[in-house]
Amino acid sequence: MAISGSTYTSPPPNVTVLALTNGTLYMRDGNLAAPLTNAAILNFADNKVYIGTNVVMKLTSSSGLMSGTFNDTGLQISRALRGVVLQQENTFRGYFRGTNQSGSVLLETP
């Protein structure tokens, strides 16, 4: 198991938290039938991350915390995502819960 961390500094108004506008979202484990990889659009004007119409995450810029949901098409249910922005790595890392195991989430530059 690898552990990583980063200090977080809340940005001034109209400044992005991460230095990217397009990224790739990777999700695996958590009882998914197969790992998922999705292109992501980061819109910090409204502090949201859009992945097609399937996943939307909301960023709390004062804390660097992110939360959201995605539709697990294999089980046809909605799952919650939680995580944090790692500014020094220019990534977002988080997790979601499956039926009996947790899954990981990574958003980074493609």
Secondary structure, 3 states (H helix, E strand, C coil): CCCCCCCCCCCCCCCCCCCCCEEEEEEEECCCCCCEEEEEEEECCCCEEEECCCEEEEEECCCCEEEEEEEECCCCEEEEEEEEEEHHHCEEEEEEECCCCEEEEEEECC
